[in-house]
Amino acid sequence: MQFCPEPGCNVLVMRGRCDAHTRNNRNTQPYAAIVHRWYCSKRWQDLRESVIRTDPFCRACLARGRHTLTVDVDHIRKHGGDPDLFWDRDNLQGLCKPCHSRKTTRNE
């Protein structure tokens, strides 16, 4: 037995994902493809560059008094496929790789 590999899930499974996350993955394939296209677009690249110029230092590190360069652009509130939330500049922040990975792993 092992835990479902979905971040934050504590369900034990023989292999693969639990029922809830297997269903989610099947239902979200079109969503995943759409969001993937957004991240690959010129519009996203331009927006990402703008965020990095505006937030050259990781916001999470700055809050702790450290100056770490921004590498990733993070959605503050999960967009969940909502294009308005995805493209909202006020919903974006610059983070360093460790802070972004930590936030993503915690599923925030």
PyMOL commands that set and color helices and strands:
alter all, ss='L'
color gray80, all
select helices_A, chain A and resi 19-27+29-39+42-54+59-63+83-87+89-91+97-105
alter helices_A, ss='H'
color red, helices_A
select strands_A, chain A and resi 2-3+12-13+72-75+92-95
alter strands_A, ss='S'
color yellow, strands_A
deselect
rebuild
show_as cartoon
